[in-house]
């Protein structure tokens, strides 16, 4: 019965009146979406639709008024009726996974590869280290220029202490894979 009664309600609210028969793939998509809800939202959803607990009883169980409990249920329904989530319920988990895979690929495609010729700001150094090196070089040095500095030269840079020097070495080691 559950989650079919909830999914039927969501479909009806979305304007899909035909008889919809979910398979295992659709139920998996639904369960993954419910897992993204907060603990309280998930408990309310399951108690109301699976166990048949009324909104009044939910309010009493969680120490809130009937109106607050009703709003929690409405907000959960609104989240699940989101057009993209409804598409995932209808299309199933495979389609949902394709969407996430495409999104991950898009993010990776837009990320720029960092090279030695890029500035040291690409290393993610602290503001203190970045400012000290920029003042010492009179500009932002490249990663290659920073790597060519010895430890003795780094110790001579004003406002670079042992923690900052260790941070720089660690960042360069990560960049060069040492």
VENLIN-V108091 format. One line per field, one symbol per residue. phi: phi as a letter, one per 40 degrees, with the letter a starting at -180 (. if undefined). burial: + if it has 16 or more other C-alpha atoms within 10 Angstrom, else -. Layout:
BEGIN
phi = ???
burial = ???
END
This chain:
BEGIN
phi = .ccdcccdccccccgccccbbcbcccccccccccccccdccccccccccccgcccdccdccbgbcdcccccccccccccccddcccccccchccccccccccccccccccccccbccccccccgcccccccccccccgacccccccccccccccccccgbccccccccccccccccgc
burial = --++-++++++----------+--++++++--++------++-++++++----++-+++------+--++-++--++--++---++-+++-++-++----------------------+++-+-+---+++++--+---++++--++------+--+--+---++-++--++------
END
